[in-house]
Amino acid sequence: MQAWAYILIPAAAILGAAVAVNLRPGTILVSAIQHFAAGVVFAAAAGEMRALRCPC
């Protein structure tokens, strides 16, 4: 992979941060993001509990 491709990741993060500072998300988008994060946490907890139960 070319070196310039690695520059795109922080550049996208900086651009996204600049957009986020100027535009606030609506209540529906905030709710959707929170529900997604809760699902990720729930899936991680379930995966850990399964690993404790079945050391396959």
Phi, psi and omega per residue, in radians:
M1 nan 2.430 -3.137
Q2 -1.219 2.657 -3.106
A3 -1.123 -0.568 -3.109
W4 -1.148 -0.426 3.132
A5 -1.171 -0.559 3.115
Y6 -1.262 -0.349 3.108
I7 -1.310 -0.417 -3.091
L8 -1.166 -0.559 -3.106
I9 -1.139 -0.936 3.096
P10 -1.188 -0.522 3.105
A11 -1.136 -0.705 3.096
A12 -1.154 -0.647 3.113
A13 -1.158 -0.720 3.116
I14 -1.152 -0.755 3.110
L15 -1.101 -0.751 3.102
G16 -1.110 -0.668 3.106
A17 -1.150 -0.696 3.113
A18 -1.120 -0.678 3.103
V19 -1.188 -0.725 -3.107
A20 -1.150 -0.520 3.121
V21 -1.202 -0.622 -3.054
N22 -1.601 -0.469 -3.114
L23 -2.066 2.139 3.114
R24 -1.630 2.386 3.129
P25 -1.274 2.685 3.112
G26 -1.328 3.036 -3.093
T27 -1.154 -0.596 -3.135
I28 -1.179 -0.753 3.123
L29 -1.153 -0.713 3.101
V30 -1.077 -0.754 3.115
S31 -1.095 -0.727 3.133
A32 -1.127 -0.716 3.128
I33 -1.153 -0.709 3.132
Q34 -1.158 -0.688 3.103
H35 -1.163 -0.664 3.093
F36 -1.114 -0.785 3.134
A37 -1.101 -0.692 3.106
A38 -1.120 -0.670 3.086
G39 -1.125 -0.675 3.107
V40 -1.130 -0.764 3.130
V41 -1.122 -0.750 3.135
F42 -1.106 -0.730 3.120
A43 -1.142 -0.686 3.112
A44 -1.145 -0.732 3.120
A45 -1.143 -0.721 3.116
A46 -1.128 -0.687 3.108
G47 -1.121 -0.676 3.095
E48 -1.190 -0.680 3.124
M49 -1.179 -0.633 3.096
R50 -1.168 -0.656 3.121
A51 -1.151 -0.591 3.104
L52 -1.237 -0.578 -3.071
R53 -1.435 -0.673 -3.070
C54 -2.246 1.638 -3.132
P55 -1.378 1.091 -3.084
C56 -1.338 nan nan
